[in-house]
């Protein structure tokens, strides 16, 4: 059992050197983390500041999507087990997981983060949170593509899994590549 926080993260491959030189895609993780943390900011501009009353049905749908996204994230997190790494480069020796949430899409944790982002944008009626969602789409798409290069190298079976399974959101070209 690790005695301190930095020691707890060693199994994930995080290091200060990696953050400096991006050896395992640490910059993708840093960008993702910053964008997720920025979602803690209040709605900007707040609908009321614009003289608008945000429709409660949209807020309800938004909060529901946020809850669904959190549940999907928990399911994907648990399914991945010891193969979990926040870095895009796969952990050495980690198994290829293609069942459960990973049977629906190749990156269900990223899907869950985007569903949470959409939910928060709708719940708050915030242009800032919509912009953060769009930025997260770009960052998670880039991170997923880097991750897949490593997965192909580590697991030859990943090529057929990639050809048959949606990337993040089925049917959206910038979030569903199968080549």
C-alpha positions in Angstrom: 0.0 0.0 0.0 1.5 3.3 -1.0 2.4 5.8 1.7 2.0 8.9 -0.3 0.1 10.2 -3.3 3.0 10.3 -5.8 3.7 6.7 -4.9 0.1 5.8 -5.5 0.3 7.0 -9.1 3.5 5.1 -10.0 1.6 2.1 -11.4 0.0 4.5 -13.9 3.4 5.6 -15.3 3.1 9.2 -14.3 6.4 11.1 -13.8 7.7 14.6 -13.8 10.1 13.7 -16.7 7.2 12.4 -18.7 5.3 15.7 -18.1 8.3 17.6 -19.4 8.9 15.5 -22.5 5.5 14.0 -23.2 7.0 10.5 -23.5 3.7 8.7 -22.8 1.3 11.4 -24.0 1.3 13.3 -20.7 0.4 16.5 -22.5 -2.9 15.0 -23.7 -3.7 14.0 -20.1 -2.8 17.5 -18.8 -5.0 19.2 -21.4 -7.9 16.8 -20.5 -7.4 17.5 -16.8 -7.4 21.3 -17.2 -10.5 21.2 -19.4 -12.4 19.0 -16.9 -11.4 21.2 -14.0 -12.5 24.3 -15.9 -16.0 22.8 -15.8 -16.1 23.7 -12.1 -16.4 27.4 -13.2 -19.9 28.9 -13.0 -22.1 29.3 -16.0 -20.7 32.1 -18.2 -22.6 34.0 -19.3 -25.3 33.0 -16.9 -28.7 32.9 -18.7 -30.2 35.3 -16.2 -27.5 37.9 -16.9 -28.7 37.9 -20.5 -32.3 38.3 -19.5 -33.1 34.6 -20.2 -34.7 32.1 -18.1 -33.1 28.8 -18.9 -35.9 26.2 -19.7 -36.2 23.7 -16.8 -36.7 20.8 -19.2 -33.3 21.5 -20.7 -31.8 21.7 -17.3 -33.4 18.4 -16.3 -32.1 16.7 -19.4 -28.7 18.1 -18.7 -28.5 16.9 -15.1 -29.8 13.5 -16.2 -27.1 13.3 -18.9 -24.5 14.2 -16.3 -25.7 11.4 -14.0 -25.8 8.9 -16.9 -22.2 10.0 -17.9 -21.0 9.4 -14.3 -22.6 6.0 -14.3 -21.1 5.1 -17.7 -17.7 6.3 -16.5 -17.9 4.1 -13.4 -18.9 1.0 -15.4 -16.0 1.6 -17.9 -13.6 2.2 -15.1 -14.5 -1.0 -13.3 -14.4 -3.1 -16.6 -10.9 -1.9 -17.4 -9.5 -3.0 -14.0 -5.8 -3.2 -13.8 -5.4 -2.1 -17.5 -6.6 1.4 -16.5 -4.1 4.2 -17.2 -4.9 7.9 -17.5 -2.1 8.2 -20.1 -2.8 7.5 -23.8 0.1 5.0 -24.0 -1.1 1.6 -22.9 0.4 0.0 -19.8 3.0 -2.6 -20.7 1.5 -6.1 -20.3 -2.1 -4.8 -19.9 -4.7 -7.0 -21.5 -7.0 -5.9 -24.3 -10.6 -5.3 -23.0 -13.4 -5.6 -25.6 -16.4 -6.6 -23.5 -18.9 -4.7 -21.4 -18.8 -1.0 -22.1 -15.8 -1.7 -24.4 -18.1 -3.8 -26.6 -20.2 -0.6 -27.4 -17.3 1.7 -28.1 -13.5 1.6 -27.9 -13.2 4.6 -25.6 -16.2 4.5 -23.2 -14.4 6.6 -20.6 -14.0 9.4 -23.1 -17.6 8.9 -24.2 -18.7 9.3 -20.6 -16.6 12.5 -20.1 -18.3 14.0 -23.2 -21.8 13.0 -22.1 -21.0 14.6 -18.7 -19.8 17.8 -20.6 -22.9 17.9 -22.7 -25.1 17.4 -19.7 -23.4 20.2 -17.8 -23.7 22.5 -20.8 -27.4 21.8 -21.0 -28.0 21.9 -17.3 -26.3 25.3 -16.9 -27.1 26.9 -20.2 -23.5 28.1 -20.4 -21.6 29.1 -23.5 -18.4 28.6 -21.5 -19.3 25.0 -20.8 -20.3 24.4 -24.4 -16.8 25.8 -25.5 -15.2 23.4 -23.0 -17.1 20.5 -24.4 -15.9 21.3 -27.9 -12.3 21.6 -26.7 -12.7 18.2 -24.9 -13.9 16.7 -28.2 -10.7 17.8 -29.9 -8.4 16.7 -27.0 -10.1 13.3 -26.4 -10.1 12.6 -30.1 -6.4 13.3 -30.3 -5.7 11.3 -27.1 -7.7 8.4 -28.4 -5.8 8.3 -31.7 -2.5 8.3 -29.9 -3.7 5.5 -27.6 -4.8 3.4 -30.5 -1.3 3.5 -32.1 0.0 2.0 -28.9 -2.8 -0.5 -28.7 -2.2 -1.7 -32.3 1.5 -2.2 -31.5 0.8 -4.1 -28.3 -2.3 -6.1 -29.4 -2.5 -7.2 -33.0 -6.2 -8.1 -32.4 -6.9 -4.4 -31.9 -7.0 -3.8 -35.6 -10.2 -6.0 -36.1 -11.7 -4.6 -32.9 -11.2 -1.1 -34.3 -12.7 -2.0 -37.6 -15.9 -3.3 -36.0 -16.4 -1.0 -33.0 -17.2 2.7 -32.8 -14.4 4.9 -31.4 -16.2 7.3 -29.0 -19.7 8.2 -30.3 -21.1 5.9 -33.0 -22.0 7.7 -36.3 -20.3 11.0 -35.6 -17.4 11.2 -38.1 -15.0 13.1 -35.9 -15.7 10.7 -33.0 -16.1 7.4 -34.9 -13.2 6.4 -37.0 -12.7 2.8 -37.8 -9.6 2.7 -40.0 
